[in-house]
Amino acid sequence: MFESSNMLFVTVHGTADALGDLTTTNAVTKTFAGAGMAAGFAVATAVAEGTTAAAPYTDATTDGLADGAFITISQTSHMSTPYGPTPVSVSVSMTSVMGVGDFSSGYSLSGLASPSVHGLF
């Protein structure tokens, strides 16, 4: 006998590290759960400005997981680049995950296919 669960699990994580004379970091995560689906989104950014003697360092990392779903979608992108005449490092990472579950489990759809003459006479 096949048994189904209505439980979906989505988690996202983001970290940002920067080393230099001037630094800024930010990491934001958001999750959402609705009828038969759950989604998460994470963004991390790190910016550092250094000197010619000490190059700046940045790292931004995001990750996500969707479990208990029939369909899971996950995408991660990462960018890191030196910028400008003063050594500047920028790192950006984004992750989005989505899980779509069996939103019809636990509900009988048999009444939709049964013939009915009620209301015809």
Secondary structure, DSSP 8 states (H G I E B T S, - for coil): --------EEEEEEEEEEESSEEEEEEEEEEEEETTEEEEEEEEEEEEE--SSS--EEEEEEEEEEES-SEEEEEEEEEEEE-SSS-EEEEEEEEEEEEE--TTTT---GGGTS---TT--
